[in-house]
Amino acid sequence: SCRTYLLGNWAEIQNRHLPGYVECSAEGHVSHVLSHRLSSRPLSWSKLGAENIAKLRVYTRNGGSIRGLLNSSKEKMLETIQPLKLDSETLRKKKQGYAEFSTNITILDIGKLTTMYKFFKALRSA
């Protein structure tokens, strides 16, 4: 069987010595990189989850940094956030709601210095 294999692949074996020949071990890399996380620890994966893990593993194998990827994603997200602008009437209603909330807290009327009292007192003062 060894002789049959070698004779069947002899042309490819000889081509390895030609200039510009590119070897590819993709199957072995795919097996090693992906199966290490996706099948070595039996878990249930959704298609999207498996695809994302596969992309991240390939990204790190190609020299990428997950921390750098997350930081760049965060920066892009922060660039798209627009500040919320409220009109004065909305702000007045919010302040009035907080004022009503802070006057209806029984624990503040008792006056006993507990952690909860300190919390609500600080909240009312904010």
C-alpha positions as CSV (number, residue, x, y, z in Angstrom):
1,S,0.0,0.0,0.0
2,C,3.0,2.3,0.7
3,R,4.4,1.7,-2.8
4,T,0.9,2.3,-4.4
5,Y,0.6,5.6,-2.5
6,L,4.1,6.8,-3.5
7,L,3.6,5.9,-7.1
8,G,0.2,7.5,-7.2
9,N,1.6,10.7,-5.8
10,W,5.0,10.7,-7.4
11,A,4.4,13.7,-9.6
12,E,3.4,15.8,-6.7
13,I,6.3,14.6,-4.7
14,Q,8.6,15.7,-7.5
15,N,6.9,19.0,-7.9
16,R,7.8,20.0,-4.3
17,H,11.3,20.6,-5.5
18,L,10.4,23.1,-8.2
19,P,11.0,26.8,-7.6
20,G,7.8,28.7,-6.6
21,Y,6.1,25.6,-5.3
22,V,3.8,26.5,-2.4
23,E,3.0,23.8,0.1
24,C,-0.3,23.8,1.9
25,S,-1.2,22.2,5.1
26,A,-4.6,23.7,5.4
27,E,-6.4,20.6,6.5
28,G,-4.0,20.0,9.3
29,H,-4.2,23.6,10.5
30,V,-8.0,23.6,10.3
31,S,-8.2,20.5,12.3
32,H,-5.7,21.7,14.9
33,V,-6.9,25.3,15.3
34,L,-10.7,24.7,15.2
35,S,-11.1,21.3,16.8
36,H,-9.0,22.4,19.8
37,R,-11.8,24.7,20.9
38,L,-14.9,23.5,19.0
39,S,-14.8,19.8,19.6
40,S,-12.2,19.0,22.3
41,R,-14.5,20.3,25.0
42,P,-17.9,19.0,24.1
43,L,-20.3,22.0,24.1
44,S,-23.4,23.0,22.2
45,W,-22.6,25.6,19.6
46,S,-25.0,27.7,17.5
47,K,-24.0,28.3,13.9
48,L,-23.2,32.0,14.7
49,G,-21.3,31.1,17.8
50,A,-19.2,28.5,16.1
51,E,-18.5,30.9,13.2
52,N,-17.4,33.7,15.5
53,I,-15.1,31.4,17.5
54,A,-13.6,30.1,14.3
55,K,-13.0,33.6,13.0
56,L,-11.4,34.6,16.3
57,R,-9.1,31.6,16.4
58,V,-7.9,32.2,12.9
59,Y,-7.5,35.9,13.6
60,T,-5.2,35.2,16.6
61,R,-3.3,32.5,14.6
62,N,-2.6,35.1,12.0
63,G,-1.1,37.4,14.6
64,G,-4.1,39.5,15.6
65,S,-4.8,40.7,19.1
66,I,-8.3,40.1,20.5
67,R,-7.7,43.0,23.0
68,G,-6.8,45.3,20.1
69,L,-9.8,44.1,18.1
70,L,-12.1,44.8,21.1
71,N,-10.6,48.3,21.6
72,S,-11.0,49.2,18.0
73,S,-14.6,48.0,18.0
74,K,-15.3,50.0,21.2
75,E,-13.8,53.2,19.6
76,K,-16.0,52.7,16.5
77,M,-19.0,52.3,18.7
78,L,-18.2,55.4,20.7
79,E,-17.8,57.4,17.5
80,T,-21.4,56.5,16.5
81,I,-23.0,57.5,19.8
82,Q,-24.7,60.9,19.6
83,P,-25.3,62.8,22.9
84,L,-28.9,62.9,24.0
85,K,-30.4,66.4,24.0
86,L,-33.3,67.1,26.3
87,D,-35.4,70.2,26.3
88,S,-36.0,72.2,29.5
89,E,-39.5,70.9,30.0
90,T,-38.3,67.3,30.0
91,L,-35.6,68.2,32.5
92,R,-38.1,70.0,34.7
93,K,-40.4,67.0,34.8
94,K,-37.5,64.7,35.6
95,K,-36.3,66.9,38.5
96,Q,-39.9,67.1,39.8
97,G,-40.2,63.3,39.7
98,Y,-36.9,62.9,41.7
99,A,-38.1,65.5,44.2
100,E,-41.4,63.6,44.8
101,F,-39.5,60.3,45.1
102,S,-37.1,61.7,47.7
103,T,-39.9,63.1,49.9
104,N,-41.8,59.8,50.0
105,I,-39.1,57.7,51.6
106,T,-40.1,56.5,55.0
107,I,-36.6,55.4,56.0
108,L,-35.5,59.0,55.9
109,D,-38.2,60.1,58.2
110,I,-37.2,57.5,60.8
111,G,-33.7,59.0,61.0
112,K,-31.9,55.9,62.1
113,L,-28.3,55.8,60.7
114,T,-28.3,52.6,58.7
115,T,-26.6,51.9,55.4
116,M,-29.9,52.2,53.6
117,Y,-30.5,55.6,55.3
118,K,-27.1,56.8,54.1
119,F,-27.8,55.5,50.6
120,F,-31.2,57.2,50.2
121,K,-29.9,60.4,51.9
122,A,-27.0,60.5,49.3
123,L,-29.5,59.7,46.5
124,R,-31.8,62.5,47.6
125,S,-28.9,65.0,47.7
126,A,-27.7,64.1,44.3
